[in-house]
Amino acid sequence: MDYQLLQIFAVLALVAFGGDIRRTAEACSSDDLEGLIGFKNGIQMDTSGRLAKWVGKSCCEWKGIVCENATKRVTQIHLPGLIDNDLLQTQMMGQLSPSITLLTSLEILDLGGLVGLSGTIPQTIGLQLPKLQKLYLYGNNLTGPIPESIGELSNLQELALHENKLSGSIPSSLGSLKNLESLLLYSNQISGTLPLSLGNLTNLVQLDVHDNALTGHIPNSIGQMLALEQLDLSSNLLSGNIPSSLTNLTAISVLYMDTNHLEGIIPFPSRSGEMPCLGFLRLHDNHLSGNIPPSLGYLVSLQRVSLSNNKLEGALPSSLGNLLSLAELYLSGPLPQEMSSLKNIQTLDLSFNPLNLSAFPEWFINLSSLTRIHLAGCGIQGQIPNFLQTTHSPIQELDLSVNLLSGTIPSWIGSLSQLYLLNLSSNSLDSHIPDSVKDLHDLGVLDLHSNKLTGSITGVFNIEQDTSEGSLTYIDLSDNNFSSGVEQIGLGGQLNIQFLNLSHNLLKGTLSSSLGRLNSIHSLDLSFNELASNLPEVLANLTLLERLKLQKNHFRGNIPNGFLKLRKLKELDLSDNVLEGEIPKGKPLIDFPGSSYSGNKGLCGKPLTPCKF
């Protein structure tokens, strides 16, 4: 009997107190609740709809919130702009409320990539969130300085503040974050110098401050960051020498210091075995001087190296032939024969360097993986070499512009079936465009401007296409002696053209209505030719046009009223033709200066003189 009574009492207790037990399990700390509600109140728009479901007081059950089971304190906030499960980019518009610092048990705060989140980072964040391990505020519209108090977050492992509008300097207090593994501050407006204290971050794996306004020298203490694998200081205003202490970074795999004002010699590596993992090195666009050190050949893991646009001199060291993993090379100087051993190199860019090659090095043909050849401005003379048609790998990009090439465009050019970019501009080529060009069905960029080419341009617009609208997006045939073929524009399958420049030729004929099929075109320049027809009405269909230049031709008749549909037009020149009648009234035509219409004796109306009827 006593046992039965005990069972009854147990059931009554559950009935009486069960609801309170459940409510206690769901209860939320009052400080946490206040902090979250304050954050929500600062947001005017949330396209994800997550905050709309933040109702009641059981915040541990809210979307994006994680609590510690025992204390029911909020430990994690996950509200990123990119929702992983759906790969959906969302936005929040509003201010980052300082009330977020009331959540004193927070370990992870992820508000990254919300795009429209503005305001400043709370200055006391490091004093009030002592347990914080990961702070993600990247990809927003935050302004103001990086708070000095962040240096108090002794448990912080990842700090991502990149892609905002943060200003001021990097606080030296960040050097106290001994557990920090990732520091991302790139693409802000940060100025000042790199603090010496950063050298104390001995657990740091990734440091990225590129695209800011940092000045001064790179501190020698950076060589103390022995765990560092990725270092990006590019696109700043850094000056002085590259510190030799970088050779201490045995784990470094990515080193970008390009686009600064660095000077002096390249100090690494000093001997074999240093920086054994370095795979990606960018030092281009600086003021580095001296010779390229032969020791560069010790960097056996290098896959991509860029040293161009410096003041380096002397011959390239033959030791570069040891870099058997090299896939991309951007530099200057005479080419040693040993480079023919670079079997993995895919991109070779020696553009605008004083190579003064009288001819192509024959050993190019031995580079079995080479697919992208950029040799613009290298003083290359003679004809386009025939061996380019027999390379081991299919050429995808060929840039031989701004050289001294003469003769013809070879007919075998059509055999380069995977060619995407062909730039032969600013040479002295004097042939027709070969018929075989129609076989370049992957061609996206064709630049032949500033040569002495003649004949018809028809073949370009008859290139066979693998896609429904064709592959060509960029065509520049200007400054040549082409005389025919404009009627073919838009008749073939190349309808995805975005940039078309045929100016400064001898083109005759009329524009076909098929021109109106180029719905993707942004820039059209047919100026300085001998075209004679009415302005086609179909030009009004090209609603993405931003630039239309038709001056110095023999176009006649009225300006079509449909031109008023060209709302995106920023540059217009119809001058020096035989146009007549009233300029259509309305934007954007009335916004252009009179010079856009001058030299047409029959034209009148704003911005020219009023019409007299």
N, C-alpha and C positions, 0 to 999 in steps of 0.2 A: 504493500500500500504506500509506504514512504517513497519508494522508487517511482510509483505512478504520480504522486504529488510533485515530485521533483521535475518530472517531465512536463507537467502542466505549467509549473512556474517558469520553466525555460521557454516554453512557447509564448506565454504571456509577456515575458521580457522582450522577446524578439518583436512581438506585435507593438509593444509600447515604445520601444526605443529604436526599432529598425530604421524608421524614417530618418531619425536624427543621425544614426550611424552613417547612412548613405549620404546625407547632406554634409556631414563632417568630412567624408572622403572626398567630396567634390568641392569643398570650401576652398577659397582663394585668399591668400594673404591680403589684408586691406591695403598695405603699401603697394603690393604688386598690382592689385586691381586699380588703384588710383593711377599708377604709372601707365598702365595699358590704356585706360580710358583717356588719360591725358594725351597719349600718343595718337589714339584714334581721333580725338577732337581736333588735332592739328592737321588732319588729312581731309581735304575737300573732295577728292575723287579717288576711288580705288577701282580700277577696271577689272580686277580679279574677283571682286565681290567677297573677299575673305573678311574684311572688317565689318561688313554688314551683318555677319553671323556672330559677331562679338556682342552677345546680349546676355543679360543676367549677371550673376556673380561667380559662376563656376568657370573661372578663366582657364583652369587647367584642361578644360575640354574644348577650348577655342582652337580654331584652325591656326596652325603655325606656332602654337604654344606647347612647351614641354615642361612638366613639373617634376620635382623630386618626390618620390612616393611617400617617404616618411614625413617630410616637413610641409609638403604641398606648396613649397616656394617655387616660383618660376625660375628655371635654370637655362632655358633656351627659347629664343625667338627666331623663327624661320619664316621670313616673309620676303624672299628674293623676288626680283622682277620676272626672272625666267623660271617658270614652274616646270621642273624636270619631267614629271610624269607625262605632261601633255605637250612639252616643248613649246609652251605658250608664253609669249612676252607680254607682261602686264605692266601697268604704271600706277604710281600713286602720286597725286599732286597735293602739295601742302608743305607745312613746316615740320622739321624734326623737333618734337617737343622735348625740352629738358627734363620733363617728368619721367623720361625713360630711365633716368638715373635712380629712381626710387626702387627699381628691381635689383636690390643689393645682392641677390644670390645668382645673378646672371653669369653663365659660363660661356654662352654663345649668343651673339647678337648679329643676325644676318638681315640687313636691309639693303643688300646690294642690288644694283641694276634696276632700281625703281624709276629711274629717269627724271621724274618730276619732283623728287624730294629735295627741298631747299632748306635754307636756314644755316645754322652753324653747329659744329660739334660741341656739345656742352663742355664748358671749361673744367668742370669738376668731375668729369667722367672717370678719371683715374683714381679719384679719392672715394667715390661712392660705389664703384663696381669692382671690388677687390678680387673677385673670383674669376673675372673675365679671362677666357682663354683664346677666343676667336672673335675678332671685330671686323665685320664686313660692311662698309658703307660706300663701296665703289659704285661707279656708274650712276651718279646722281647729279644734283645741281648745288651741292653744298659749297659755301663760301667761308671766308674767314681763315684764321690760323689753325694749325694742328695744336691742340692743347698740350701744354707742358706737362700736365698731370698724367698724360698717358704713360709717362715713364714710371709711374707708380704701380702699373699693372704687372706685378712680378710673375703672374702665371700666364701672361699673354704669349701665345705661340704663333698666331697669324694676325697681321694687321694689313688690311686691304682698303686703302683710301683713294685708289686711282680713279681717273676719269671723273673728276669733279672740277671745281673752280677754287680750290684751296690756295691760299696765298701765305705770305710770311716765310719764315725759315723753318728748316727741320730742327725741332727741339733737340738740344744735346742730351736731354733726359732720356731719349730713346736708347741711348747706350747702356742704360740700366736694365734693359729687358733681356736678361740672361737666357731666358727660355725661348726667345723669339726665333722662329724658323723661316718666316716669310714676311718681307716688308715691301709692300707695293704702293708706291706714291706717284706713279707715272701719270702723265697727261693732266697736270694741274698748272698752277701759276706760281709755284714755289720758287723762291729766290734765296740769296745768301749762299753760304758755303756748306760743304759736306762736313758735318761735325767729326772731330777726331775721335769722339767717344764711340762712333760706330764700330771701331776696331774691337770693342769689348764684346760684340755680339758673336761669340765663338760658336754658337749653335745655328747661326743664320745660314740657310741653304739658298735663299733667293732674295736678291736686292735689286729692285727695279725703280729707278727714278727718272727714266727717259722722258723727253718732251716737257721740260720745265725751263726755268731760267736760272739755274744754278751757276755760280761763278767761283773763281778761286781755283786752287790746286786740288788735285786728288790726294787725300791724306795718305801718308805712308802706312798709317795704322791699318789700312784696308787689307794689308797682307797678313794680319792676325786673325782674319775671319776664316779659319782653316776648314770649316764645313761648307764654305760657299761653293755652290755649283753653277749658279747663274748670276751674272753681274751685268746690268744694263745702265750705263751712264750716258747714253747717246742723246743727241739733240738737246744739248744744253749750251752753256757759255763757259765751260771749264777751260782753264789754261794751264801753262806750266808743263813739266815733264811727266811722262808716265812713270809711276813709282816702280822701282826695281823689286820691291817687296811682293809684287804680284806673283813672282816665281814661287812663293811659299804656298800658293793656292793649289794644292795637289788634287783637289776634287773638282776644280773649275772645268765646266764643259761648254759654257756659253759666256763669251766676253765681248760686249758691245760698248765701244767708246767713241764711235764715229760721230761726225757732225758736231764738233766742238772746236776749240782753238788750241788743242794740244800741240806741243812742239818738242824738239829734241829727237833722240834716236828711239828705235824700238828696243827696249831693254831685255826682252825675254824671247826664248828661254836662254839662260846663260850656259847650260850644259844639258847633255842627254839625261832623260828621266824626269825633267821638270815639266809640270803641267801635262801629265800623260793623258788626261781625259779631254783636253781641249778640242772640241769638234767644230765650233763656230766662232770665228774671229772677225770683228769689223772695226777697222781703224780709219776708214775712208773719210774724206772731207775734213782734214785737220791741217796742221802745218808741220807735220813730222818731216825730219830731214835725215841726211846720211844715207848709208846703204841699207838695203834689206839684209838683215843678218843671215849668214849661212846657217846659223843655229835654228832658224825657222824650220829647217828640215827635220829637227828632232821632234816636232809636234806631230807625231805619227798618227794621231786620231783625227787630224783636221779634215773636215768634210767641205767647209765653205770658208773662204778667206777673202776679205776685201780691203785693199790698201790704196785704192785709187784716189786721185785728187789730193795728193800731198806734195811735198818737195823732195821726195826720195830720188836718189840718183844712183848711177852705176848699173852694172849688169845684174840681172836676176841670178841668184845663186843656183848652181846646178843641183844643190841639195834639195830643191823643191821637187825634184824627180822622185824623192823618197816618200812623198805624201801620197801613198797608194790609195787612200780612202777619199782623196779630194774629189768633190763632185762639182764645185763652183769656184771659179777663180776670177777675181777682179783686181787688176794691178797694172803696173806700168814697167817699162824697161825692155831691153832686147831679150828675146826668148831663147833660153838655152836648149840644146838638143835633148838634154835629159828629160825635159817635160814630156817627151813622147811616151814616157813610161806611165803616165797618169791615165791608166786604163778605165778609171771610174769617173773621170771628169765629164760632167754633163753640160755645164755652162762655162764658157770662156769669154770674159768681157775685158778687153784691153782698150776700150774706147777713149778717144781724146787723150792719148799719151804719145810722147815723141818717139814712136818706134821707127818711123821713116822706113817702113818695109818696102823694098823694091818689088817684092813678090811675096806670096804666101809661103810660109815654111812648109816644105814637102811633108814633114812628119805629122802634119795635121791629120793626115789620112789614117795614122796609126792610133789616134785617140778614139778607141772603139765605142765609147759611150757618149761622145760629144753630140749634142742635139741643138744647143743654142750657141751661136757664134755672133759676138758683137765686137766688131773691129772698126767702129766709126772713128773718123779723124785720126787715122794712124799713118797717113802719107802713102797708102798703098797705090802702086802704079800698075799700068798694064790692063789686061783683060781679066774678066771674072774667070778664075781657074776651073778647068774641066774636072779636076779631081773631086770637086764638091759633089758631083753626081754619083760618086762611088764610095762615099763614106760608109763606115760599118753600121752606124746608127742613122735613122732617118732624121734629117735636119728639120727642126720645128721653127726655129727663129734664125734669120740671116740678116744682119745689119752691117752693111758695108758703106754706109753713107759718109759724106764729107771726106772723100778720098780723091784720088786722081785717076780713077778707072775710066777707060775709054773702050771703044768698040761696041759690040752688040750685047743685048741681053740674050744669052744663049737659049736655043730652043729646048735644051734638056731641062730647063728650069721647071717645066711641067711635070717632070718625073719625080720631083720632090713632093710626093703625094701627101705628106703630113705637114707641109709647111703652113704655119699660122701667120708668121710675120715676115714680110719681105720689104726691106728698106734699102734702096739703092740711090737715094736722093743725093743731090749736090755732088755729082760727078760729071763726066763728059761723055756719057753714053749717047750714041747717035743712031740707034736703030729703030725699027718698029717694035711694038709689043708683040712677042711671038704668039702664034695661035695656040701653042701648047698651054698657055696660061689658063685656058678653060678647064684644064685637068686638076687645078689646085682647089679641090672642093672643100678643104679645111681652112682656106686663107681667110683671115680676119682683118689683117692690117696690110695695106699696100701703099707704099710711099715711094714714088718715082720722081718727085718734084725736082726742079732745077737741074735738068739735063738738056740734051738736044734731041730728044725723041720726036719722031714724026709719025704720020699716018693716022690710023683710026684707033679710037678707044673702045670700039665695039666689043672686043674680046673680053675686056674686064667685066662687062655687065652680062656676058654669056657664060661666066664661070659656072660649072655644074655644081649643084648644091645637094648636100646630104640632109639638110633641114628644110622645113617647109618655106622659110623665108630667106634662106641663104646664110652664109657664114660671114660675109664681108660687113664690117661695121665702119671701117675707116679707109678712105681713098683720097690720096693727094697726088694729082697728076699735073699740078700747076707749073708754070714757068718752063714750058717745053714748046714744041712746034706742032702739036697735034692739030689736025684739020677737020676731022669728021668723026661721026659716031654718037653725037648727043641724042639722036632720035632713039637710041637703044636703051637709054636710061629708064629703068622701070619695066622694060619689056621682058627681060630675062627673069631668072629666079632670085636675083640678089635684091631683096626688098627690106633688109634689116639695116641698111646703111644709115649711120648716124652723122658722119662727117664726110662731105664731098666737096673737094676743091679742084676745079678745072680752070682756074683763072690764068690769065697771061698765056694764052695759046692762040691759035689761028682758027679756032673752031667756027664753022659755018653751019647753016641749017636752022631748023626750027625745033622748039621744045615740044615733045609729044605729050599728050594727055596722060600717058603712062607714068609720067613724073609724079603724079598724084598718088601713086601706090606706095611711095616711100614714107610710110606713116611714122617711122621711127626717127626721121632725120631731124637733127638739131641745128646743123650748120650747112648752108648751101652757098657756094661761091662760084659764080660763072662769069665774073667780071673780066674786062679787058679781053674780049673775043670779038667775033664778027657775027653774032647771033642776030637773026632778024625775024621777028614774029610778034604777034600780040602776046601780052603777058598771059600765060595760061590760067584760066579760072581755077584749074585743079590745084594750083599752089595754095589756095585757101584751105585745102584738106590737110595740109601739113601743119597741124595745130601745135606740134612740139617745137616748131622752128624758133630758134633764138637769134639766128644770124642769117640774113639774106642779102647777098651782094650781087647785083646785076649791072653795075655801072659800066660805062664805056663799051656798050654794044649798040645794036640798032633796033631795040625793042620799040614797038609803036602801039598806038591805040590808047585806050583808057586804062587806068589802074582799076582792076576788078574790085567791086564793093566787098567781095568775099574776103579780101585782105584784112578786113576788120575782125575776122575770126582769129587772126594770128596774135592771140593775147599774150603769148610768151616772148614775142619779138623784142629783143633788146638792141639790135643793130640792124639798120636798114640802109641800103644805098642803091637808089635807082637813077642816079645822076648820069648826065651825058648820054641820053638815049633820044628817042623821037616820040616820047609819050605826050599825050594831050588830054584836055578835059580837066574836070575838077577832081582834086584829091578827095577821096571818100571821107566824109565828116565822121570823126569819132576816133576813139583810142583803138590801137596804139599809134595810128598813122599821124595824127596831129601832134604827137609828142616828140617826133623826130625833128631835128633842125632842118632849116631850109636847104642846107648843103646835101641832104639826102635826096633832094628832088631837082637840084639845080642842073642847068644845061639841057633841060627839056623845054623848048620855047613855048610849047602849047599847054603846059601845065599851069594850073592856078588853084587858088584856095589855100587855106591854112595848112602849113606855115608860110606858104608863098603869098603873093599878092592876091587880093580878092578877085574872083572871076567877074567878068563883065558880060552880061547876057543881053 
